Amino acid sequence: MAALDPKLRLRVGEIIRERYRILGELGSGGYATVYRAAQLNLGDREVALKVLAPRGRQSQNMPVAVE
């Protein structure tokens, strides 16, 4: 499977949903990219954040981010 479109990738330092700051990319595949992130509301605790590509979601009702 091809990697995600580079235009859809998150940038280091980008804030997501006012909760996560992107620290770097851990890996990607055809359906998702996993990022190293800091969870801001928990004192910058490091977490892995998986972001699904639109084509990887089974339905439009499926959340893009899961906590």
C-alpha positions in Angstrom: 0.0 0.0 0.0 1.1 3.5 -0.7 2.0 5.9 2.1 -0.3 8.8 2.9 -0.4 11.9 0.8 2.3 14.3 2.1 -0.2 17.1 2.0 -2.2 15.3 4.7 0.7 14.9 7.1 0.9 16.8 10.4 3.8 19.2 11.1 6.1 19.1 14.1 4.8 21.7 16.5 1.2 21.6 15.2 -1.5 21.6 17.9 -4.3 19.1 17.4 -7.7 19.7 19.0 -6.1 22.0 21.6 -4.9 18.9 23.3 -1.8 17.4 21.5 1.4 18.9 20.1 3.1 16.9 17.4 6.7 16.0 18.2 7.5 13.8 15.2 6.3 11.0 13.0 6.8 7.4 14.2 5.6 5.6 11.1 3.0 5.4 8.3 1.2 3.0 6.1 -1.7 2.9 3.6 -4.4 3.7 6.1 -2.8 5.7 8.9 0.2 7.7 10.3 1.4 7.4 13.9 2.9 10.4 15.5 4.8 11.0 18.7 2.9 13.8 20.5 2.7 15.6 23.9 -0.7 15.6 25.6 -0.9 19.2 26.7 -3.7 18.7 29.3 -1.6 16.1 31.2 1.6 18.1 31.6 3.1 17.3 28.2 2.9 13.5 28.7 4.3 11.8 25.6 1.8 9.7 23.7 1.3 8.0 20.3 -1.3 9.6 18.2 -2.7 7.6 15.3 -4.4 9.6 12.5 -6.5 7.6 10.0 -6.5 8.6 6.3 -9.9 9.5 4.9 -9.8 6.4 2.7 -8.9 4.2 5.7 -12.1 5.0 7.6 -14.9 2.5 7.1 -17.6 5.1 7.5 -17.9 8.9 7.8 -19.2 8.4 11.4 -15.9 6.8 12.5 -13.8 9.3 14.5 -10.6 10.5 13.1 -8.9 10.6 16.5 -9.5 8.1 19.3 -8.6 8.9 22.9 
